[in-house]
Amino acid sequence: MSPLPATVPTIVRTRIRATVRRPSRLSPQETEDRALLLRLLSLLLQYPDSELASARAELEGTVRALNPSPAAEHLTRFVAWFTTQDPEALERHYVEVFDLRRKSSLYLTYYLHGDTRRRGMALLTLARRYQAAGWDIDGGELPDHLPVVLEFAALTGTGAGEAPLRQHRRGLDLIHQALKAADSPYRHLLAALLTLLPPPTKADERAVAKLAAEGPPNEEVGLDPYGAYGHGEFAPPDAFVPPVPAPPTYRTEEGLR
């Protein structure tokens, strides 16, 4: 797998813990190109702190040297914007689109399971998948954070490695739609990723439309999970939702009620 340039700071480089398995249907060069695309997407979807901002010139050079493909075209459009922005403006934009807009959160299991107990099991299953591949995410992020999922895909290949991306295709489509609606240049990164996945089915399209309209599953009874967070936007995965107040206790001739 072609490494990122040595000039990219270590802290923002992907951390690989196992050997790459090359899928038989791709040539070695195609496998290498695909892995590098996924690693670049993982890196560029991380928070643009000072170290990532300082590596922008090297990242732009790496993107421009990619072999031609639809994904490479989208990445080129993104870095053309990314390299010209003030670092503080980049940070503000990232927080606005990924932390404050619920339909473009980067935590993938939220779109499939919402705030339900199934989401906890999905996170555990994903973490175990990483461990089985010999990969350590160092406890810095949840295992469903899109940059983490992308790193794993780059590590393990189109089979088991990209399975989580295919499983969460509908959530990725929703993120892409939300970024397009917000006119965010980050839409190019999601567009690049979607070119690497199988095209959506009609069922996928219907499910994404329903998810956009209704939000993900929710087990909170008696609460409106959307009204407190804005019109048409559902609560983020780490949002605090207060418990439903207990009914008052009062005494009658028959006892407490």
N, C-alpha and C positions, 0 to 999 in steps of 0.2 A: 504494500500500500504506500503510495507516495506521501511522505510526511509534509506537514505544513512547514513554511520557511522557518529556519532556525532563529530568525530575528523576531518571531512572534513570541512574546513573553511566555515563560513556562506555565504561569498560573492560568493562562487562558487557552493553553493547548489541550487537546483531548488527552485523557489518561487511559491508555490501553493496557489491559491486564492479561489478555489471552491471544492465542494465535488466530489469525483470520482464516476462515474457511471459504474457499472459492467455489461459488456455485458452478456446476458443470455446464449450464447453458450459456454462460458468459465467458468470453475469452479473458485471459489474464489482464489485458489492457483495459477491457470494459469493466472488469471487477475493480481494478485500481481506480479508474475514473469515477465510478459510482461511489466508491468509499470516500474518495476525496470530496465529492459533492456533498455527501451527507455530513462529513466532518466540518466543512465550511458552513453549512446551514446550521449545525449545532453551535458553532462558535458565534456566528453573526446573530443568532437569536438569544444570546446571552445578554445580560445587562451591560450596557456600554460604559463600563467604568474607565478610569484613567488609563489602565494598562491596555485594555482593548482598543481604546481610542488612539493610543500611541502606536499601535500596530496596523493602523488603517492603510498606510501606504503599501506595506508588505502584503496585506490581505488583498488589496486591489490588484497588485501584480499577479498574485496567485490566481485570482478569478479570471483575469484577462488572458492568462496562459492556459486556461481549460480548453480541452477539445470541444469543438462546436457541438451544441445540443440545445434543445429548448430550455432545459434547466440552467445551462450556462448563460443563456441570453437574459433570463430573469435575474440571475445573480449579478450580471454586469450592470443592469439597470439599478439594482439596489445599491451597489458600491459607488456608482456615480453620484448618488445622493449622500450616502453614508460618509464618504471621504470629504465632503465639502461643508458639513455641518459643524457648528460650534459644539464642543463636547458637552457643555451644560444643556444646550438645546436638545442634543441627542438623549441625554438622561431623562429630561422632562418628557420628551415624546414617548420614550419607552414606557415610563411609568403610566402615562396617560392611556396608551393603547393596550397594555398588557396587565396592568394592575388595577386600573380604574374602570375598565370596560369588561363586563362579565362575559360577553359573547366572544371575546378574544383572549381569555385566560389561556395560559400555556399548560395547564394541568389537565391532561387528556381524560383521565377516568371520570372527571367531574361531568363531562358531557354525556357519558354513557350511563353513569350510575347516580349522579347528583349527590345530595346529602343523605345517602342511605347507607345501611350497613354493608351492602354489596360493594360499595366503593372501598371500604377498608380491606375486604378480602381481595379485591382486584389489585390494590397496592401491594399487598403481601405476595400475591402470585407473581407480580412483575418483579419484585425484589428477589424472589427465589429463582426466577428465570435468569437474572443477572448473575446470581451466585453460582448457579449451575454451569454458567459459561466461564466462571473464574474471573468475574469482573467486579471490582469494588468501586462503588460510587462515592465512597468516603463520607457518607452521611451528610453531605452538604445540601442536597435537594431531595425532594420526594421522587420516587422512581418513575412517576408518570410525567414529570416536567419534560416538555418537548425537547429541549436541548440534550437532556440525558437519554431519552429514547432514541434520538438521532445518533448519538455517540455509539450506543449499543448496536444500532443497525449497521453503522460503518464498521464496527468491530466484527460482527458475526456473519453478515452477508444477507443475501436476498431471501433465504429460507427463514430460519428461526429468528435471525436478527431483525428482519423487517416485519415479522408477524405482528408486533404491537402497533406498528404504523398502519398496517392493513386493518387491524381490528378497530382502530380509532379513526378510520377514514372519514366517517360522518362528522366527528368533532373537528377534524382538520378542515373539512369543507366549510363548516360554520365559522371557524376562525378566519378563513380566507375571505368569506363573504363580509364578515364584520370589518376586517381591515380595508376591504375595498370600499365599503360604505363610509368609513372614516377617512378615506383617501390617504391612507398611510403607506409610505414606501415599503413598509414591512410586508405588504401584500405580495411583493415580488418574491420574497423568500418562501411564503406558503405556496405561491403558484409554482415555483421551482420544485418544491417537494411533491406537489400533486402530479407533476409530469412523470415522476418516478414510480407512481403507484398505479394499479389497475384503474381504468375509468369507472366512474360511479354507475351503478345500476339505477333503474327507475325507482326501485325500492329505496335505494340510498337517497335519491333526490327527494322523495316524499318524506323520508324520515328526517332529513335536514330541515325541510320546510316546517315540519311539525316541531322540531326541536327549537328552531328560531322563534316560533310563535308561542310555544308553551314553556320552554325551559326544560331542564332535565328532571328526573324523578326526585321527589322530596317526601320525606317521612314526617315532616312537621305537621301536626294536626291542629287546625284552628288558627293557623297563621297564614298570612299572605306572604309568600316568599319573594314576591317581585315588587310590591308597591313601595317598599322602603328603599329600593335601589334604583328607581328610575323606570320610565316607561319602556316596556319591551325588553328589559335587561334583568337577568336573574342573578342571584347572590353569588359572589365568588366562593371558591372552595374553603377559604379560611375565614369567611364572614361570621361574626358573632350574631346569633339569633337568640333573643331572650326566650326563656321557657314560658309556656302558657301558664298564666296565673291560676293557682288552684282555687276551686269554688270556696266561698266562705263556709266556715263551720259554725253551726248554730244549734242550740239546744231546743228540743221539743219535749212533749210529755213522753214520747217513746224513746228518747235518748238523743245522742249526738247525731247530727246529719252533716 
